[in-house]
Amino acid sequence: MQQTTTQPTVDPHRWAVIIILGIFAFMSNLDSSIVNIAIPVMTWDLHVPASQME
């Protein structure tokens, strides 16, 4: 009885996917940081309470 083994196929674009996901995670954190810094400035300039900012 002869067993055949096959090598698992590896997607050649796997590094591109990892890099894109890393960039997405970085940009998401950067965006939330910018918004958190900008909200107090916007409330001061627009004379609106922070609870009413959306």
C-alpha positions as a Markdown table, in Angstrom:
| # | Residue | x | y | z |
|---|---|---|---|---|
| 1 | Met | 0.0 | 0.0 | 0.0 |
| 2 | Gln | 1.5 | 3.3 | -1.1 |
| 3 | Gln | 0.7 | 6.6 | 0.7 |
| 4 | Thr | 0.8 | 9.8 | -1.2 |
| 5 | Thr | 1.5 | 13.0 | 0.6 |
| 6 | Thr | 0.7 | 16.4 | -0.9 |
| 7 | Gln | 2.4 | 19.6 | 0.1 |
| 8 | Pro | 0.0 | 22.2 | 1.3 |
| 9 | Thr | -0.4 | 25.1 | -1.1 |
| 10 | Val | 0.7 | 28.5 | 0.1 |
| 11 | Asp | -0.9 | 31.6 | -1.2 |
| 12 | Pro | 1.8 | 33.8 | -2.8 |
| 13 | His | 0.0 | 36.9 | -1.7 |
| 14 | Arg | 0.0 | 36.1 | 2.0 |
| 15 | Trp | 2.5 | 38.8 | 2.9 |
| 16 | Ala | 0.5 | 41.4 | 1.0 |
| 17 | Val | -2.6 | 40.5 | 3.1 |
| 18 | Ile | -0.6 | 40.7 | 6.4 |
| 19 | Ile | 0.8 | 44.1 | 5.4 |
| 20 | Ile | -2.6 | 45.4 | 4.4 |
| 21 | Leu | -4.1 | 44.2 | 7.7 |
| 22 | Gly | -1.3 | 45.9 | 9.6 |
| 23 | Ile | -1.8 | 49.2 | 7.8 |
| 24 | Phe | -5.5 | 49.0 | 8.4 |
| 25 | Ala | -5.0 | 48.5 | 12.2 |
| 26 | Phe | -2.5 | 51.3 | 12.3 |
| 27 | Met | -4.8 | 53.7 | 10.4 |
| 28 | Ser | -7.7 | 52.8 | 12.6 |
| 29 | Asn | -5.8 | 53.6 | 15.7 |
| 30 | Leu | -4.4 | 56.8 | 14.2 |
| 31 | Asp | -7.9 | 58.0 | 13.2 |
| 32 | Ser | -9.4 | 57.4 | 16.7 |
| 33 | Ser | -6.4 | 59.3 | 18.2 |
| 34 | Ile | -6.9 | 62.2 | 15.9 |
| 35 | Val | -10.7 | 62.3 | 16.7 |
| 36 | Asn | -10.0 | 62.2 | 20.5 |
| 37 | Ile | -7.6 | 65.1 | 20.2 |
| 38 | Ala | -9.9 | 67.1 | 18.0 |
| 39 | Ile | -13.1 | 66.9 | 20.0 |
| 40 | Pro | -12.1 | 69.3 | 22.8 |
| 41 | Val | -10.8 | 71.8 | 20.3 |
| 42 | Met | -14.0 | 71.6 | 18.2 |
| 43 | Thr | -16.2 | 72.0 | 21.3 |
| 44 | Trp | -14.1 | 75.1 | 22.3 |
| 45 | Asp | -14.2 | 76.7 | 18.9 |
| 46 | Leu | -17.9 | 75.9 | 18.2 |
| 47 | His | -19.1 | 76.7 | 21.8 |
| 48 | Val | -21.0 | 73.4 | 21.9 |
| 49 | Pro | -21.0 | 71.1 | 24.9 |
| 50 | Ala | -19.1 | 67.8 | 24.4 |
| 51 | Ser | -22.2 | 65.8 | 25.0 |
| 52 | Gln | -23.8 | 67.3 | 21.9 |
| 53 | Met | -20.9 | 66.6 | 19.6 |
| 54 | Glu | -21.4 | 63.7 | 17.2 |
